[in-house]
């Protein structure tokens, strides 16, 4: 096993994650604008809980610890709500 090669793979994955986060932020802002135009609240607790539940199930299928996934998504959701609130 090549240590440097594995680190390069992590760097590649990190860059892909950043690209995906950038895409997600764009969609979040579009949704925020739609919510604002239609007088909808930024926070949708039922949607958030359903999403976290789905992600926990998917985490298990992908052999990723569910709390790792929910911890990450709680931060993502917090940022998303903040970005939408600022519109």
Secondary structure, 3 states (H helix, E strand, C coil): CCHHHHHHHHHHHHHHHHHHHHHHHHHHHHHHHHHHHCCCCCCCHHHHHHHHHHHHHHHHHCCCCHHHHHHHHHHHHHHHHHHHHCC
